Amino acid sequence: MTSKCHSLKDLQSRLTHFGFRGEALASLREVTGFLTIECRPTGSDETYCKTFIRGKPYQAAVSETKRQSSGTTVTAVEFMYNLPVRRKRIKEAIDLEEIKFQLECIAVIHPQVQFMLVF
């Protein structure tokens, strides 16, 4: 979610950078017990990986996992580990449906991007 969209026009013009310069990833890092970001740049055979454990960064490295195509994968485990009150308020079935709906909307707007939700 973001507070930077105030109209439908904002959605059409502002969603070109998925997270407004990485702010979404920084927020996710703070509330996730284990976060990995794996990226294979276009034109490269190597996949790079950056890991965060409870917000603490670890050195970026070449990933042992080889990607078949370019792109980025973000994996978050132990979501809201440090916010027990908010975690208790999550209603898995309802919130999961909302997350799925939001991802589907973004996927329709950007068919060239592959999204996968694993729960």
A tleap script that builds the chain and sets N, CA, C and O, in Angstrom:
source leaprc.protein.ff14SB
mol = sequence {
  NMET THR SER LYS CYS HIE SER LEU LYS ASP
  LEU GLN SER ARG LEU THR HIE PHE GLY PHE
  ARG GLY GLU ALA LEU ALA SER LEU ARG GLU
  VAL THR GLY PHE LEU THR ILE GLU CYS ARG
  PRO THR GLY SER ASP GLU THR TYR CYS LYS
  THR PHE ILE ARG GLY LYS PRO TYR GLN ALA
  ALA VAL SER GLU THR LYS ARG GLN SER SER
  GLY THR THR VAL THR ALA VAL GLU PHE MET
  TYR ASN LEU PRO VAL ARG ARG LYS ARG ILE
  LYS GLU ALA ILE ASP LEU GLU GLU ILE LYS
  PHE GLN LEU GLU CYS ILE ALA VAL ILE HIE
  PRO GLN VAL GLN PHE MET LEU VAL CPHE
}
set mol.1.N position { 0.840 -1.185 0.000 }
set mol.1.CA position { 0.000 0.000 0.000 }
set mol.1.C position { 0.878 1.238 0.000 }
set mol.1.O position { 2.028 1.201 0.439 }
set mol.2.N position { 0.338 2.302 -0.483 }
set mol.2.CA position { 1.105 3.536 -0.512 }
set mol.2.C position { 0.181 4.729 -0.325 }
set mol.2.O position { -1.002 4.675 -0.659 }
set mol.3.N position { 0.727 5.783 0.201 }
set mol.3.CA position { -0.040 7.017 0.347 }
set mol.3.C position { 0.266 7.968 -0.793 }
set mol.3.O position { -0.195 9.109 -0.777 }
set mol.4.N position { 1.037 7.529 -1.786 }
set mol.4.CA position { 1.443 8.412 -2.863 }
set mol.4.C position { 0.453 8.453 -4.018 }
set mol.4.O position { 0.604 9.266 -4.930 }
set mol.5.N position { -0.541 7.603 -3.995 }
set mol.5.CA position { -1.553 7.603 -5.044 }
set mol.5.C position { -2.817 8.233 -4.494 }
set mol.5.O position { -3.382 7.766 -3.505 }
set mol.6.N position { -3.248 9.291 -5.142 }
set mol.6.CA position { -4.426 10.006 -4.686 }
set mol.6.C position { -5.565 9.948 -5.692 }
set mol.6.O position { -6.678 10.375 -5.386 }
set mol.7.N position { -5.307 9.427 -6.886 }
set mol.7.CA position { -6.348 9.329 -7.908 }
set mol.7.C position { -5.981 8.217 -8.879 }
set mol.7.O position { -4.875 7.678 -8.837 }
set mol.8.N position { -6.926 7.881 -9.757 }
set mol.8.CA position { -6.677 6.865 -10.768 }
set mol.8.C position { -5.533 7.292 -11.689 }
set mol.8.O position { -4.763 6.451 -12.153 }
set mol.9.N position { -5.422 8.576 -11.950 }
set mol.9.CA position { -4.340 9.089 -12.788 }
set mol.9.C position { -2.975 8.778 -12.168 }
set mol.9.O position { -2.035 8.453 -12.894 }
set mol.10.N position { -2.848 8.872 -10.830 }
set mol.10.CA position { -1.597 8.536 -10.152 }
set mol.10.C position { -1.229 7.076 -10.378 }
set mol.10.O position { -0.052 6.757 -10.547 }
set mol.11.N position { -2.201 6.199 -10.382 }
set mol.11.CA position { -1.921 4.782 -10.605 }
set mol.11.C position { -1.345 4.553 -11.997 }
set mol.11.O position { -0.494 3.682 -12.183 }
set mol.12.N position { -1.796 5.316 -12.959 }
set mol.12.CA position { -1.327 5.139 -14.330 }
set mol.12.C position { 0.064 5.725 -14.537 }
set mol.12.O position { 0.820 5.239 -15.378 }
set mol.13.N position { 0.405 6.751 -13.789 }
set mol.13.CA position { 1.684 7.408 -14.028 }
set mol.13.C position { 2.759 7.079 -12.998 }
set mol.13.O position { 3.945 7.209 -13.300 }
set mol.14.N position { 2.388 6.663 -11.808 }
set mol.14.CA position { 3.372 6.483 -10.739 }
set mol.14.C position { 3.797 5.036 -10.522 }
set mol.14.O position { 4.774 4.802 -9.809 }
set mol.15.N position { 3.125 4.077 -11.090 }
set mol.15.CA position { 3.462 2.684 -10.826 }
set mol.15.C position { 4.457 2.120 -11.824 }
set mol.15.O position { 4.383 0.945 -12.182 }
set mol.16.N position { 5.369 2.936 -12.266 }
set mol.16.CA position { 6.358 2.450 -13.226 }
set mol.16.C position { 7.598 1.899 -12.535 }
set mol.16.O position { 8.424 1.266 -13.192 }
set mol.17.N position { 7.756 2.119 -11.222 }
set mol.17.CA position { 8.982 1.704 -10.542 }
set mol.17.C position { 8.741 0.751 -9.378 }
set mol.17.O position { 9.636 0.592 -8.548 }
set mol.18.N position { 7.592 0.115 -9.273 }
set mol.18.CA position { 7.318 -0.910 -8.265 }
set mol.18.C position { 7.912 -0.597 -6.901 }
set mol.18.O position { 8.938 -1.169 -6.536 }
set mol.19.N position { 7.303 0.281 -6.155 }
set mol.19.CA position { 7.760 0.532 -4.797 }
set mol.19.C position { 8.409 1.884 -4.611 }
set mol.19.O position { 8.991 2.149 -3.560 }
set mol.20.N position { 8.321 2.746 -5.608 }
set mol.20.CA position { 8.806 4.099 -5.472 }
set mol.20.C position { 10.234 4.124 -4.932 }
set mol.20.O position { 10.466 4.522 -3.791 }
set mol.21.N position { 11.178 3.702 -5.752 }
set mol.21.CA position { 12.613 3.730 -5.449 }
set mol.21.C position { 12.995 2.836 -4.274 }
set mol.21.O position { 13.892 3.182 -3.505 }
set mol.22.N position { 12.347 1.726 -4.128 }
set mol.22.CA position { 12.751 0.755 -3.120 }
set mol.22.C position { 12.192 0.981 -1.731 }
set mol.22.O position { 12.529 0.238 -0.810 }
set mol.23.N position { 11.344 1.991 -1.551 }
set mol.23.CA position { 10.804 2.262 -0.220 }
set mol.23.C position { 9.989 1.088 0.304 }
set mol.23.O position { 9.991 0.829 1.507 }
set mol.24.N position { 9.299 0.380 -0.570 }
set mol.24.CA position { 8.513 -0.777 -0.139 }
set mol.24.C position { 9.432 -1.876 0.366 }
set mol.24.O position { 9.112 -2.539 1.353 }
set mol.25.N position { 10.567 -2.083 -0.289 }
set mol.25.CA position { 11.506 -3.111 0.165 }
set mol.25.C position { 12.113 -2.738 1.513 }
set mol.25.O position { 12.317 -3.607 2.360 }
set mol.26.N position { 12.398 -1.476 1.717 }
set mol.26.CA position { 12.948 -1.041 3.007 }
set mol.26.C position { 11.933 -1.271 4.123 }
set mol.26.O position { 12.298 -1.699 5.218 }
set mol.27.N position { 10.676 -0.992 3.852 }
set mol.27.CA position { 9.631 -1.229 4.851 }
set mol.27.C position { 9.472 -2.715 5.119 }
set mol.27.O position { 9.328 -3.128 6.270 }
set mol.28.N position { 9.496 -3.517 4.069 }
set mol.28.CA position { 9.371 -4.963 4.220 }
set mol.28.C position { 10.535 -5.524 5.036 }
set mol.28.O position { 10.343 -6.415 5.864 }
set mol.29.N position { 11.724 -5.011 4.805 }
set mol.29.CA position { 12.913 -5.451 5.555 }
set mol.29.C position { 12.722 -5.265 7.055 }
set mol.29.O position { 13.160 -6.104 7.842 }
set mol.30.N position { 12.078 -4.185 7.455 }
set mol.30.CA position { 11.921 -3.871 8.873 }
set mol.30.C position { 10.918 -4.771 9.588 }
set mol.30.O position { 10.984 -4.896 10.811 }
set mol.31.N position { 9.997 -5.399 8.871 }
set mol.31.CA position { 8.955 -6.207 9.520 }
set mol.31.C position { 9.037 -7.688 9.160 }
set mol.31.O position { 8.110 -8.450 9.438 }
set mol.32.N position { 10.144 -8.094 8.542 }
set mol.32.CA position { 10.302 -9.475 8.108 }
set mol.32.C position { 11.492 -10.108 8.821 }
set mol.32.O position { 12.572 -9.520 8.891 }
set mol.33.N position { 11.283 -11.311 9.348 }
set mol.33.CA position { 12.361 -12.003 10.038 }
set mol.33.C position { 13.497 -12.386 9.109 }
set mol.33.O position { 14.666 -12.308 9.487 }
set mol.34.N position { 13.157 -12.803 7.892 }
set mol.34.CA position { 14.164 -13.243 6.917 }
set mol.34.C position { 13.726 -12.755 5.549 }
set mol.34.O position { 12.652 -13.122 5.072 }
set mol.35.N position { 14.547 -11.934 4.915 }
set mol.35.CA position { 14.227 -11.365 3.608 }
set mol.35.C position { 15.388 -11.612 2.666 }
set mol.35.O position { 16.535 -11.316 3.002 }
set mol.36.N position { 15.103 -12.154 1.487 }
set mol.36.CA position { 16.132 -12.290 0.464 }
set mol.36.C position { 15.660 -11.602 -0.802 }
set mol.36.O position { 14.484 -11.657 -1.161 }
set mol.37.N position { 16.589 -10.964 -1.461 }
set mol.37.CA position { 16.335 -10.330 -2.745 }
set mol.37.C position { 17.352 -10.919 -3.711 }
set mol.37.O position { 18.556 -10.714 -3.562 }
set mol.38.N position { 16.860 -11.649 -4.698 }
set mol.38.CA position { 17.730 -12.255 -5.705 }
set mol.38.C position { 17.443 -11.578 -7.033 }
set mol.38.O position { 16.284 -11.374 -7.395 }
set mol.39.N position { 18.496 -11.230 -7.759 }
set mol.39.CA position { 18.331 -10.500 -9.009 }
set mol.39.C position { 19.343 -10.971 -10.043 }
set mol.39.O position { 20.533 -11.110 -9.760 }
set mol.40.N position { 18.844 -11.208 -11.232 }
set mol.40.CA position { 19.735 -11.480 -12.364 }
set mol.40.C position { 19.500 -10.369 -13.379 }
set mol.40.O position { 18.437 -10.306 -13.997 }
set mol.41.N position { 20.479 -9.497 -13.554 }
set mol.41.CA position { 20.326 -8.400 -14.508 }
set mol.41.C position { 20.253 -8.912 -15.947 }
set mol.41.O position { 20.801 -9.965 -16.270 }
set mol.42.N position { 19.584 -8.167 -16.786 }
set mol.42.CA position { 19.535 -8.491 -18.206 }
set mol.42.C position { 20.951 -8.475 -18.765 }
set mol.42.O position { 21.715 -7.545 -18.509 }
set mol.43.N position { 21.295 -9.499 -19.520 }
set mol.43.CA position { 22.614 -9.579 -20.125 }
set mol.43.C position { 23.671 -10.233 -19.256 }
set mol.43.O position { 24.825 -10.340 -19.670 }
set mol.44.N position { 23.305 -10.670 -18.063 }
set mol.44.CA position { 24.261 -11.312 -17.166 }
set mol.44.C position { 23.865 -12.770 -16.953 }
set mol.44.O position { 22.685 -13.119 -17.000 }
set mol.45.N position { 24.861 -13.610 -16.720 }
set mol.45.CA position { 24.599 -15.007 -16.404 }
set mol.45.C position { 24.561 -15.248 -14.901 }
set mol.45.O position { 24.160 -16.321 -14.452 }
set mol.46.N position { 24.981 -14.245 -14.119 }
set mol.46.CA position { 25.045 -14.407 -12.675 }
set mol.46.C position { 23.810 -13.836 -11.985 }
set mol.46.O position { 23.233 -12.840 -12.420 }
set mol.47.N position { 23.430 -14.493 -10.908 }
set mol.47.CA position { 22.333 -14.036 -10.062 }
set mol.47.C position { 22.941 -13.535 -8.758 }
set mol.47.O position { 23.776 -14.212 -8.158 }
set mol.48.N position { 22.529 -12.364 -8.324 }
set mol.48.CA position { 23.046 -11.766 -7.099 }
set mol.48.C position { 22.001 -11.866 -6.001 }
set mol.48.O position { 20.801 -11.826 -6.271 }
set mol.49.N position { 22.455 -11.994 -4.777 }
set mol.49.CA position { 21.555 -12.192 -3.649 }
set mol.49.C position { 21.948 -11.282 -2.489 }
set mol.49.O position { 23.125 -11.160 -2.150 }
set mol.50.N position { 20.957 -10.654 -1.895 }
set mol.50.CA position { 21.151 -9.846 -0.685 }
set mol.50.C position { 20.188 -10.390 0.355 }
set mol.50.O position { 19.004 -10.580 0.074 }
set mol.51.N position { 20.696 -10.640 1.557 }
set mol.51.CA position { 19.895 -11.225 2.630 }
set mol.51.C position { 19.838 -10.282 3.819 }
set mol.51.O position { 20.814 -9.609 4.148 }
set mol.52.N position { 18.669 -10.247 4.459 }
set mol.52.CA position { 18.475 -9.483 5.688 }
set mol.52.C position { 17.846 -10.425 6.705 }
set mol.52.O position { 16.862 -11.101 6.404 }
set mol.53.N position { 18.409 -10.470 7.902 }
set mol.53.CA position { 17.834 -11.267 8.976 }
set mol.53.C position { 17.473 -10.313 10.105 }
set mol.53.O position { 18.334 -9.663 10.699 }
set mol.54.N position { 16.164 -10.251 10.386 }
set mol.54.CA position { 15.624 -9.333 11.395 }
set mol.54.C position { 16.124 -7.903 11.179 }
set mol.54.O position { 16.495 -7.209 12.126 }
set mol.55.N position { 16.125 -7.482 9.916 }
set mol.55.CA position { 16.504 -6.128 9.534 }
set mol.55.C position { 17.992 -5.903 9.350 }
set mol.55.O position { 18.398 -4.880 8.798 }
set mol.56.N position { 18.810 -6.840 9.803 }
set mol.56.CA position { 20.267 -6.675 9.707 }
set mol.56.C position { 20.745 -7.176 8.339 }
set mol.56.O position { 20.483 -8.321 7.971 }
set mol.57.N position { 21.448 -6.317 7.584 }
set mol.57.CA position { 21.906 -6.730 6.251 }
set mol.57.C position { 23.142 -7.627 6.315 }
set mol.57.O position { 24.008 -7.473 7.176 }
set mol.58.N position { 23.190 -8.547 5.395 }
set mol.58.CA position { 24.368 -9.387 5.211 }
set mol.58.C position { 24.940 -9.092 3.838 }
set mol.58.O position { 24.228 -8.602 2.962 }
set mol.59.N position { 26.199 -9.380 3.644 }
set mol.59.CA position { 26.898 -9.018 2.422 }
set mol.59.C position { 26.214 -9.613 1.191 }
set mol.59.O position { 25.824 -10.780 1.182 }
set mol.60.N position { 26.081 -8.801 0.175 }
set mol.60.CA position { 25.549 -9.285 -1.104 }
set mol.60.C position { 26.558 -10.247 -1.707 }
set mol.60.O position { 27.767 -10.083 -1.547 }
set mol.61.N position { 26.039 -11.258 -2.408 }
set mol.61.CA position { 26.925 -12.268 -2.981 }
set mol.61.C position { 26.308 -12.831 -4.250 }
set mol.61.O position { 25.133 -12.608 -4.542 }
set mol.62.N position { 27.115 -13.557 -4.990 }
set mol.62.CA position { 26.596 -14.282 -6.144 }
set mol.62.C position { 25.792 -15.450 -5.594 }
set mol.62.O position { 26.276 -16.194 -4.741 }
set mol.63.N position { 24.573 -15.612 -6.077 }
set mol.63.CA position { 23.676 -16.649 -5.585 }
set mol.63.C position { 24.086 -18.022 -6.091 }
set mol.63.O position { 24.593 -18.164 -7.204 }
set mol.64.N position { 23.863 -19.020 -5.267 }
set mol.64.CA position { 24.098 -20.400 -5.686 }
set mol.64.C position { 22.985 -20.877 -6.608 }
set mol.64.O position { 23.170 -21.816 -7.383 }
set mol.65.N position { 21.836 -20.228 -6.522 }
set mol.65.CA position { 20.702 -20.562 -7.368 }
set mol.65.C position { 20.859 -19.867 -8.718 }
set mol.65.O position { 21.023 -18.648 -8.769 }
set mol.66.N position { 20.811 -20.609 -9.785 }
set mol.66.CA position { 20.925 -20.045 -11.125 }
set mol.66.C position { 19.526 -19.799 -11.683 }
set mol.66.O position { 18.692 -20.704 -11.718 }
set mol.67.N position { 19.281 -18.579 -12.113 }
set mol.67.CA position { 17.990 -18.216 -12.708 }
set mol.67.C position { 18.050 -18.447 -14.207 }
set mol.67.O position { 19.084 -18.225 -14.837 }
set mol.68.N position { 16.939 -18.894 -14.775 }
set mol.68.CA position { 16.884 -19.109 -16.220 }
set mol.68.C position { 16.710 -17.806 -16.985 }
set mol.68.O position { 17.109 -17.705 -18.145 }
set mol.69.N position { 16.113 -16.807 -16.334 }
set mol.69.CA position { 15.884 -15.542 -17.023 }
set mol.69.C position { 16.212 -14.391 -16.088 }
set mol.69.O position { 16.400 -14.584 -14.887 }
set mol.70.N position { 16.277 -13.196 -16.649 }
set mol.70.CA position { 16.564 -12.022 -15.828 }
set mol.70.C position { 15.346 -11.666 -14.992 }
set mol.70.O position { 14.219 -12.039 -15.319 }
set mol.71.N position { 15.589 -10.945 -13.916 }
set mol.71.CA position { 14.490 -10.513 -13.060 }
set mol.71.C position { 14.874 -10.546 -11.601 }
set mol.71.O position { 16.012 -10.859 -11.249 }
set mol.72.N position { 13.915 -10.221 -10.757 }
set mol.72.CA position { 14.136 -10.130 -9.324 }
set mol.72.C position { 13.098 -10.954 -8.583 }
set mol.72.O position { 11.919 -10.954 -8.937 }
set mol.73.N position { 13.549 -11.657 -7.548 }
set mol.73.CA position { 12.660 -12.415 -6.671 }
set mol.73.C position { 12.863 -11.914 -5.257 }
set mol.73.O position { 13.991 -11.847 -4.770 }
set mol.74.N position { 11.767 -11.560 -4.597 }
set mol.74.CA position { 11.796 -11.117 -3.211 }
set mol.74.C position { 11.069 -12.176 -2.386 }
set mol.74.O position { 9.915 -12.502 -2.663 }
set mol.75.N position { 11.750 -12.712 -1.371 }
set mol.75.CA position { 11.155 -13.726 -0.505 }
set mol.75.C position { 11.149 -13.214 0.926 }
set mol.75.O position { 12.194 -12.857 1.471 }
set mol.76.N position { 9.966 -13.179 1.533 }
set mol.76.CA position { 9.811 -12.706 2.907 }
set mol.76.C position { 9.272 -13.835 3.776 }
set mol.76.O position { 8.254 -14.450 3.457 }
set mol.77.N position { 9.970 -14.097 4.879 }
set mol.77.CA position { 9.573 -15.143 5.819 }
set mol.77.C position { 9.431 -14.500 7.195 }
set mol.77.O position { 10.164 -13.566 7.520 }
set mol.78.N position { 8.500 -14.989 8.000 }
set mol.78.CA position { 8.211 -14.445 9.328 }
set mol.78.C position { 7.736 -12.990 9.231 }
set mol.78.O position { 8.261 -12.104 9.904 }
set mol.79.N position { 6.739 -12.771 8.386 }
set mol.79.CA position { 6.184 -11.433 8.184 }
set mol.79.C position { 5.600 -10.906 9.487 }
set mol.79.O position { 4.828 -11.602 10.147 }
set mol.80.N position { 5.956 -9.700 9.857 }
set mol.80.CA position { 5.539 -8.997 11.069 }
set mol.80.C position { 5.973 -9.726 12.339 }
set mol.80.O position { 5.260 -9.710 13.342 }
set mol.81.N position { 7.134 -10.359 12.293 }
set mol.81.CA position { 7.650 -11.079 13.459 }
set mol.81.C position { 7.800 -10.165 14.672 }
set mol.81.O position { 7.646 -10.608 15.810 }
set mol.82.N position { 8.096 -8.899 14.431 }
set mol.82.CA position { 8.358 -7.954 15.513 }
set mol.82.C position { 7.155 -7.062 15.834 }
set mol.82.O position { 7.282 -6.106 16.599 }
set mol.83.N position { 6.008 -7.363 15.264 }
set mol.83.CA position { 4.778 -6.599 15.515 }
set mol.83.C position { 3.661 -7.573 15.907 }
set mol.83.O position { 2.725 -7.778 15.133 }
set mol.84.N position { 3.747 -8.171 17.092 }
set mol.84.CA position { 2.792 -9.220 17.464 }
set mol.84.C position { 1.340 -8.754 17.495 }
set mol.84.O position { 0.445 -9.534 17.169 }
set mol.85.N position { 1.084 -7.515 17.874 }
set mol.85.CA position { -0.295 -7.030 17.916 }
set mol.85.C position { -0.870 -6.945 16.507 }
set mol.85.O position { -2.004 -7.360 16.272 }
set mol.86.N position { -0.087 -6.406 15.564 }
set mol.86.CA position { -0.555 -6.346 14.172 }
set mol.86.C position { -0.686 -7.737 13.578 }
set mol.86.O position { -1.620 -8.006 12.823 }
set mol.87.N position { 0.242 -8.621 13.913 }
set mol.87.CA position { 0.193 -9.977 13.384 }
set mol.87.C position { -1.084 -10.683 13.847 }
set mol.87.O position { -1.685 -11.444 13.088 }
set mol.88.N position { -1.498 -10.430 15.091 }
set mol.88.CA position { -2.726 -11.040 15.610 }
set mol.88.C position { -3.961 -10.534 14.879 }
set mol.88.O position { -4.963 -11.243 14.785 }
set mol.89.N position { -3.895 -9.311 14.361 }
set mol.89.CA position { -5.041 -8.728 13.668 }
set mol.89.C position { -5.199 -9.256 12.250 }
set mol.89.O position { -6.236 -9.037 11.624 }
set mol.90.N position { -4.193 -9.944 11.737 }
set mol.90.CA position { -4.286 -10.484 10.385 }
set mol.90.C position { -5.286 -11.626 10.375 }
set mol.90.O position { -5.179 -12.578 11.147 }
set mol.91.N position { -6.238 -11.512 9.503 }
set mol.91.CA position { -7.209 -12.586 9.293 }
set mol.91.C position { -6.774 -13.274 8.007 }
set mol.91.O position { -7.028 -12.783 6.907 }
set mol.92.N position { -6.115 -14.417 8.163 }
set mol.92.CA position { -5.418 -15.039 7.040 }
set mol.92.C position { -6.260 -15.131 5.777 }
set mol.92.O position { -5.813 -14.709 4.710 }
set mol.93.N position { -7.458 -15.670 5.874 }
set mol.93.CA position { -8.263 -15.874 4.670 }
set mol.93.C position { -8.607 -14.546 3.997 }
set mol.93.O position { -8.481 -14.417 2.780 }
set mol.94.N position { -9.035 -13.571 4.775 }
set mol.94.CA position { -9.445 -12.274 4.217 }
set mol.94.C position { -8.238 -11.512 3.688 }
set mol.94.O position { -8.266 -11.011 2.564 }
set mol.95.N position { -7.189 -11.421 4.477 }
set mol.95.CA position { -6.011 -10.665 4.059 }
set mol.95.C position { -5.309 -11.318 2.878 }
set mol.95.O position { -4.807 -10.620 1.998 }
set mol.96.N position { -5.266 -12.635 2.843 }
set mol.96.CA position { -4.656 -13.324 1.710 }
set mol.96.C position { -5.434 -13.031 0.433 }
set mol.96.O position { -4.836 -12.820 -0.622 }
set mol.97.N position { -6.741 -13.016 0.517 }
set mol.97.CA position { -7.562 -12.688 -0.662 }
set mol.97.C position { -7.299 -11.258 -1.125 }
set mol.97.O position { -7.256 -10.997 -2.327 }
set mol.98.N position { -7.126 -10.346 -0.199 }
set mol.98.CA position { -6.829 -8.948 -0.554 }
set mol.98.C position { -5.462 -8.841 -1.224 }
set mol.98.O position { -5.310 -8.123 -2.212 }
set mol.99.N position { -4.469 -9.552 -0.692 }
set mol.99.CA position { -3.136 -9.547 -1.293 }
set mol.99.C position { -3.197 -10.134 -2.696 }
set mol.99.O position { -2.612 -9.581 -3.628 }
set mol.100.N position { -3.898 -11.246 -2.850 }
set mol.100.CA position { -4.037 -11.866 -4.170 }
set mol.100.C position { -4.708 -10.906 -5.153 }
set mol.100.O position { -4.286 -10.794 -6.304 }
set mol.101.N position { -5.747 -10.220 -4.696 }
set mol.101.CA position { -6.455 -9.271 -5.555 }
set mol.101.C position { -5.520 -8.149 -6.005 }
set mol.101.O position { -5.498 -7.792 -7.183 }
set mol.102.N position { -4.745 -7.590 -5.064 }
set mol.102.CA position { -3.831 -6.502 -5.396 }
set mol.102.C position { -2.755 -6.963 -6.385 }
set mol.102.O position { -2.432 -6.240 -7.328 }
set mol.103.N position { -2.201 -8.161 -6.176 }
set mol.103.CA position { -1.196 -8.687 -7.110 }
set mol.103.C position { -1.790 -8.924 -8.494 }
set mol.103.O position { -1.143 -8.651 -9.506 }
set mol.104.N position { -3.016 -9.429 -8.539 }
set mol.104.CA position { -3.671 -9.645 -9.829 }
set mol.104.C position { -3.861 -8.327 -10.572 }
set mol.104.O position { -3.676 -8.266 -11.788 }
set mol.105.N position { -4.227 -7.282 -9.852 }
set mol.105.CA position { -4.404 -5.963 -10.481 }
set mol.105.C position { -3.085 -5.463 -11.067 }
set mol.105.O position { -3.050 -4.969 -12.194 }
set mol.106.N position { -2.016 -5.593 -10.310 }
set mol.106.CA position { -0.710 -5.154 -10.801 }
set mol.106.C position { -0.279 -6.013 -11.980 }
set mol.106.O position { 0.280 -5.504 -12.952 }
set mol.107.N position { -0.538 -7.313 -11.898 }
set mol.107.CA position { -0.152 -8.229 -12.984 }
set mol.107.C position { -0.884 -7.904 -14.278 }
set mol.107.O position { -0.303 -8.022 -15.357 }
set mol.108.N position { -2.138 -7.500 -14.193 }
set mol.108.CA position { -2.896 -7.129 -15.388 }
set mol.108.C position { -2.317 -5.866 -16.018 }
set mol.108.O position { -2.264 -5.742 -17.242 }
set mol.109.N position { -1.891 -4.942 -15.187 }
set mol.109.CA position { -1.311 -3.691 -15.686 }
set mol.109.C position { 0.047 -3.942 -16.344 }
set mol.109.O position { 0.408 -3.269 -17.309 }
set mol.110.N position { 0.800 -4.919 -15.813 }
set mol.110.CA position { 2.158 -5.199 -16.290 }
set mol.110.C position { 2.299 -6.670 -16.680 }
set mol.110.O position { 2.909 -7.443 -15.942 }
set mol.111.N position { 1.747 -7.066 -17.822 }
set mol.111.CA position { 1.791 -8.479 -18.212 }
set mol.111.C position { 3.197 -9.002 -18.492 }
set mol.111.O position { 3.396 -10.216 -18.534 }
set mol.112.N position { 4.170 -8.124 -18.684 }
set mol.112.CA position { 5.544 -8.557 -18.943 }
set mol.112.C position { 6.258 -8.987 -17.667 }
set mol.112.O position { 7.364 -9.522 -17.737 }
set mol.113.N position { 5.649 -8.764 -16.501 }
set mol.113.CA position { 6.237 -9.113 -15.216 }
set mol.113.C position { 5.534 -10.343 -14.664 }
set mol.113.O position { 4.306 -10.425 -14.691 }
set mol.114.N position { 6.310 -11.300 -14.163 }
set mol.114.CA position { 5.744 -12.508 -13.573 }
set mol.114.C position { 5.643 -12.335 -12.069 }
set mol.114.O position { 6.616 -11.949 -11.420 }
set mol.115.N position { 4.472 -12.619 -11.509 }
set mol.115.CA position { 4.258 -12.555 -10.073 }
set mol.115.C position { 3.885 -13.948 -9.572 }
set mol.115.O position { 3.182 -14.692 -10.255 }
set mol.116.N position { 4.360 -14.295 -8.378 }
set mol.116.CA position { 3.998 -15.564 -7.783 }
set mol.116.C position { 3.835 -15.333 -6.291 }
set mol.116.O position { 4.711 -14.759 -5.646 }
set mol.117.N position { 2.716 -15.779 -5.747 }
set mol.117.CA position { 2.444 -15.667 -4.317 }
set mol.117.C position { 2.434 -17.071 -3.752 }
set mol.117.O position { 1.639 -17.909 -4.178 }
set mol.118.N position { 3.306 -17.333 -2.803 }
set mol.118.CA position { 3.385 -18.640 -2.153 }
set mol.118.C position { 3.049 -18.434 -0.689 }
set mol.118.O position { 3.598 -17.548 -0.034 }
set mol.119.N position { 2.155 -19.248 -0.186 }
set mol.119.CA position { 1.783 -19.119 1.230 }
set mol.119.C position { 1.715 -20.459 1.896 }
set mol.119.O position { 1.417 -20.542 3.087 }
savepdb mol mol.pdb
quit
